[in-house]
Amino acid sequence: MPVLKVKERNIEINEEGFLVNPEEWDKELAVALAKTQEDIDELTDDHWKVIDYIREYYLDKNIAPMVRKVCKNSGFNLKYIFQLFPSGPAKGACKVAGLPKPDGCV
C-alpha cells in the first residue's frame, strides 16, 4: 500500500490516493494530498469552502454530498469547482477532504 509522508507521519493511501484511515485527516494532510495527489499547489479560501462543506456533510451523514449540493452550498457553479479540483468534486475534492472514495466515483 502506498504511503504519503507528512512531516513525521507516514499516512497510508490507496492506489488512487484516497486515505486508508480517514480519521487521520487534518488540514496539514489536506495540503499534502492536494499537492501530491491532485497537483494543486495552494488551497485557497474557495478550496477550503468546498472541503469544509464536504467534510461537515460526511461527518453528519456518513456519505459524501451529491455534486449539486456541493454547488448549492458553496455558491460555486460546477465549472468553477472543476477549476478548483480538476479531477472533480467527487474524486478530487473528496480525496483532499479525507473522505473515502465516494460510491459511483470512477
C-alpha positions in Angstrom: 0.0 0.0 0.0 1.4 3.4 -0.9 2.5 5.8 1.9 2.4 9.6 2.0 5.0 11.1 4.3 3.7 14.3 6.0 6.3 15.6 8.4 6.9 12.8 10.8 3.8 10.8 9.9 3.5 8.0 7.4 0.0 8.1 6.0 -1.4 5.1 4.1 -3.2 5.9 0.9 -4.8 3.5 -1.6 -3.7 3.2 -5.2 -6.0 6.1 -6.2 -4.6 8.4 -3.4 -7.6 8.2 -1.0 -6.8 7.8 2.7 -6.9 4.3 4.0 -7.7 5.6 7.5 -9.9 8.8 7.1 -9.7 9.6 10.8 -6.0 10.6 10.2 -7.1 13.6 8.2 -6.2 17.1 9.3 -5.6 20.4 7.4 -1.9 19.7 7.0 -2.6 16.4 5.4 -5.2 18.1 3.1 -2.4 20.4 1.8 -0.2 17.4 1.2 -2.9 15.4 -0.5 -3.7 18.4 -2.7 -0.1 18.8 -3.8 0.9 15.1 -4.3 -2.4 13.6 -5.4 -4.2 16.4 -7.3 -1.4 18.7 -8.4 -2.9 21.7 -6.5 -0.1 23.9 -5.3 -2.1 26.0 -2.9 -5.5 25.6 -1.2 -7.3 28.9 -1.4 -10.3 30.1 0.7 -12.6 28.8 -2.1 -10.9 25.3 -1.9 -11.5 25.3 1.9 -15.1 26.3 1.5 -15.7 23.2 -0.6 -13.5 20.9 1.6 -15.1 22.1 4.8 -18.7 21.6 3.4 -17.9 18.1 2.1 -16.3 17.1 5.5 -19.1 18.5 7.6 -21.7 16.8 5.4 -19.8 13.5 5.5 -19.3 13.6 9.3 -23.0 14.3 9.8 -24.5 11.8 7.2 -21.6 9.3 6.7 -21.8 9.8 3.0 -20.3 12.3 0.5 -22.8 15.0 -0.7 -24.1 14.9 -4.2 -22.4 17.4 -6.6 -25.4 19.6 -6.8 -25.4 20.0 -3.0 -21.8 21.0 -3.1 -22.6 23.6 -5.8 -25.6 24.9 -3.9 -24.0 25.1 -0.5 -20.7 26.5 -1.7 -22.3 29.0 -4.1 -19.9 27.9 -6.8 -21.0 26.5 -10.2 -19.8 23.1 -11.3 -17.4 24.6 -13.9 -15.7 26.6 -11.1 -15.5 23.6 -8.8 -13.7 21.7 -11.6 -11.3 24.7 -11.9 -10.6 24.3 -8.1 -10.4 20.5 -8.3 -9.6 19.4 -11.9 -10.4 15.7 -11.2 -13.8 16.8 -9.9 -15.8 17.3 -6.7 -16.4 13.5 -6.3 -12.8 12.4 -6.8 -10.5 15.4 -6.2 -12.4 17.3 -3.5 -13.4 14.2 -1.6 -9.8 12.9 -1.7 -8.4 16.2 -0.3 -11.1 16.4 2.3 -10.0 12.9 3.6 -13.2 11.1 2.7 -13.2 7.5 1.4 -13.8 7.2 -2.4 -17.5 8.0 -2.9 -19.8 5.3 -4.3 -20.2 5.7 -8.1 -16.9 7.6 -8.4 -14.9 6.1 -11.2 
